Amino acid sequence: MSVGAPDREEYGPRTRSLPFERGTDGPRVIMVGVDGTRTSERAGSYAAGLARRQGAALVVVFVSSASGLTALVPGMDAGAVQRTHDELADELRRECRRAAEQWGIPVTFVCRRGDAYGELCAAADEFQADMLLVGASEQAGHRLVGSVATRLVRAGRWPVVVVP
């Protein structure tokens, strides 16, 4: 997130204020986790289309996982890592604004730092998400350790769609 940028921005039309009720005729709040990977881009597109068809609000959550390895790896420039994060957040912010205007859906962009699983869970609770979408992990190690998507499914607190 750029210096001075808020951690939450809203684009598009305003949502109607409705009482929270899980298990209604369709989702009112669809949340998608994005990180700039191909699978998260597909998840974002799928979530936006679903929100448009369902008349739901879309919450896009970008979590930057600050790695402790940055300080340990010789030659790793923490400033460069921060700039890359800021550039990606700005690009995702522009995409959210464009989608809200193009498709006429209410979009909230949220930028957080920390553990992706924990931050996605916290955001889902905060926004009272009816469903979560994430991209499938492309990292080989997640087959052994488990991915964020797997952990969200196992939590069993929301319907989770994993987009390949």
Secondary structure as UniProt FT lines:
FT   TURN            3..4
FT   STRAND          8..11
FT   TURN            22..23
FT   STRAND          29..34
FT   HELIX           38..54
FT   STRAND          57..64
FT   HELIX           69..72
FT   TURN            74..75
FT   HELIX           78..103
FT   STRAND          107..113
FT   HELIX           116..126
FT   TURN            127..128
FT   STRAND          131..135
FT   TURN            140..141
FT   HELIX           142..145
FT   HELIX           148..155
FT   STRAND          160..163
//
